[in-house]
Amino acid sequence: MRSLVPQASSLRRWAATLVASIGALLAGVAHAASPAAPVAGSRGMVVSAQHLASDVGADILRRGRNPVDAAVAVGYALAVVYPQAGNIGGGGFMTLRLADGPTRVASWKPVATG
């Protein structure tokens, strides 16, 4: 009959595996949380919570479109690749600095139909 109490060697192997797994996990989290080197854009920059959405906005700018088009495209892309952010159907805000200097702010909130 097999004993329900594990052998000491099995416990040591299990503990070593657990410690190694936790170490690897923590190393990955520390790497992911470490700040990246600063980046500067000479003609424009797109930043979002998800790199695929940022890529969409950057592509819009590369094609010669304006930053508002890029921002809207990033919003729609985030709805697909990062739905936890809420995105479509919620409120929002935008700060826009125009090429000739003025700054504009837009804010919107959802309104329930009645």
Backbone torsions as a table, in degrees:
resi	resn	phi	psi	omega
1	MET	NA	138.5	-177.6
2	ARG	-81.8	137.7	-179.6
3	SER	-77.6	141.4	176.2
4	LEU	-80.1	-14.8	179.0
5	VAL	-87.7	120.4	-178.2
6	PRO	-67.6	150.7	177.1
7	GLN	-69.8	154.1	-178.2
8	ALA	-60.4	-39.1	-179.0
9	SER	-65.9	-36.5	177.1
10	SER	-65.7	-40.8	178.4
11	LEU	-64.1	-40.0	179.4
12	ARG	-64.6	-42.6	178.6
13	ARG	-64.0	-43.8	179.7
14	TRP	-62.2	-45.4	-180.0
15	ALA	-64.2	-41.4	179.3
16	ALA	-64.3	-39.7	178.0
17	THR	-65.6	-42.7	179.4
18	LEU	-62.8	-47.0	-179.8
19	VAL	-62.6	-42.2	178.8
20	ALA	-64.1	-41.3	179.7
21	SER	-65.3	-44.4	178.8
22	ILE	-63.9	-41.3	177.8
23	GLY	-60.5	-44.0	179.6
24	ALA	-64.8	-40.8	178.5
25	LEU	-62.8	-47.1	-179.8
26	LEU	-65.1	-36.9	177.7
27	ALA	-63.5	-40.7	177.9
28	GLY	-66.5	-40.5	178.3
29	VAL	-66.0	-43.1	179.5
30	ALA	-62.4	-39.9	178.9
31	HIS	-66.6	-43.0	-179.0
32	ALA	-66.8	-31.7	-177.7
33	ALA	-85.2	-12.8	-177.8
34	SER	-71.3	138.4	-177.8
35	PRO	-69.3	143.4	177.2
36	ALA	-81.3	165.0	177.1
37	ALA	-63.2	143.9	178.7
38	PRO	-58.8	146.2	-179.7
39	VAL	-126.9	140.5	177.1
40	ALA	-125.7	141.1	176.8
41	GLY	-109.8	136.4	-179.5
42	SER	-87.2	-23.6	-176.9
43	ARG	-124.0	-6.9	-179.9
44	GLY	158.8	164.4	-178.4
45	MET	-153.5	143.5	177.1
46	VAL	-125.7	127.1	179.4
47	VAL	-133.0	133.6	175.1
48	SER	-149.1	-178.8	-178.3
49	ALA	-76.4	-7.4	-176.4
50	GLN	-142.5	127.0	-173.3
51	HIS	-61.0	-32.6	179.9
52	LEU	-66.3	-39.0	177.6
53	ALA	-67.3	-39.9	177.0
54	SER	-62.2	-40.0	178.0
55	ASP	-60.1	-38.4	178.7
56	VAL	-62.4	-47.1	179.7
57	GLY	-63.6	-41.4	178.8
58	ALA	-63.4	-38.1	178.4
59	ASP	-64.4	-39.2	177.7
60	ILE	-60.3	-44.9	179.1
61	LEU	-65.2	-41.2	179.0
62	ARG	-60.8	-30.3	180.0
63	ARG	-80.5	2.5	175.8
64	GLY	91.3	6.1	179.2
65	ARG	-79.2	174.0	-175.7
66	ASN	-92.0	165.5	-177.1
67	PRO	-62.6	-28.8	178.1
68	VAL	-67.6	-42.1	175.0
69	ASP	-57.8	-43.6	179.9
70	ALA	-63.0	-41.9	-179.4
71	ALA	-64.1	-41.8	178.6
72	VAL	-65.2	-42.8	178.9
73	ALA	-62.5	-40.6	177.4
74	VAL	-62.3	-41.3	178.3
75	GLY	-59.4	-45.2	177.9
76	TYR	-67.2	-39.6	178.7
77	ALA	-64.6	-39.9	177.9
78	LEU	-63.0	-32.8	177.5
79	ALA	-61.3	-27.8	-179.5
80	VAL	-89.3	-50.1	-171.6
81	VAL	-92.1	-13.4	-180.0
82	TYR	-144.5	63.4	-173.3
83	PRO	-64.8	-18.2	179.1
84	GLN	-62.4	-20.5	-177.7
85	ALA	-74.4	-10.4	177.9
86	GLY	94.6	-66.5	172.7
87	ASN	55.0	-108.9	-170.6
88	ILE	-65.2	132.3	176.6
89	GLY	94.1	-5.7	179.4
90	GLY	-106.2	-178.2	177.2
91	GLY	-81.3	178.1	178.8
92	GLY	-174.2	179.6	175.7
93	PHE	-150.7	160.0	179.3
94	MET	-147.9	134.8	171.4
95	THR	-111.1	127.7	-175.1
96	LEU	-130.4	124.6	174.0
97	ARG	-105.4	118.8	-177.7
98	LEU	-77.3	159.1	-176.2
99	ALA	-59.7	-33.2	-179.0
100	ASP	-87.8	8.4	171.0
101	GLY	113.5	-38.5	-176.8
102	PRO	-63.4	149.4	177.7
103	THR	-109.9	137.0	178.2
104	ARG	-121.8	147.1	177.8
105	VAL	-128.0	133.4	175.5
106	ALA	-124.8	138.9	177.9
107	SER	-138.9	136.9	179.8
108	TRP	-141.9	149.1	179.1
109	LYS	-129.5	148.2	178.1
110	PRO	-69.7	147.6	179.0
111	VAL	-122.8	127.4	178.9
112	ALA	-75.4	140.3	177.5
113	THR	-79.3	148.8	-175.0
114	GLY	-127.9	NA	NA
